[in-house]
Amino acid sequence: MTQHTALRMRQYQQQAVSTATPDQLIAKLYDFGIAACLRDDRTKLRAVLQELISSLNFEGGGEIAERLFMLYEYFLNESVSGDLPFVAEMLSELRDVWKEYVITRKAA
């Protein structure tokens, strides 16, 4: 990939993130986390998981937020030396549920 192509890709990604809704940003975080797992980039995975944790709304989300927190904490532990393909699979399932029940239903 040329330097020019890489620059254009970064600009596109920045624009996509800057115009995304908060719900779409969560879906993008899941995508980034999955990609980090597939690249075996444990540092990036931990950064994504920290962002997911910081996005939780414990007041409004109640039990769901608490359960997601426990999952994200488990994934953080796995990111040290654990099974990243499993974490990628779980993040993929969470992303699909998020897209189905949050993004799709809000658009309807």
C-alpha positions, 0 to 999 in steps of 0.5 A: 500500500502506498503512503498516499493510499494509507493517508486517504484510508485514514482520512476516510476512517476519520470522516466515518467516525466523525459523522457516526452516531454514538450507537454506530461508534459502538459497532465500530469499536466492536469491529476494531476489537475484532480486527485487533484480535485477528491481527493478534494486536493485544494492545489495540484490543485492550484500548478498544475494550477500555473504550467499550467499558467507558461507554457503558451507562450503568444508570440507564443500562442496568443489568445489561450494562453490568453484564457487558462490564463483566464480559469486557473485563473477562476479555481484558483478562484474555487479552493478556495471554488468552484465546484471541480467536474466542474473544473475536468470536464473542465480540462478533456476536455482541456486534451483531446483536448490537446492530440488530437490536440497537441500530436497526430498531432505532432506525425503524 
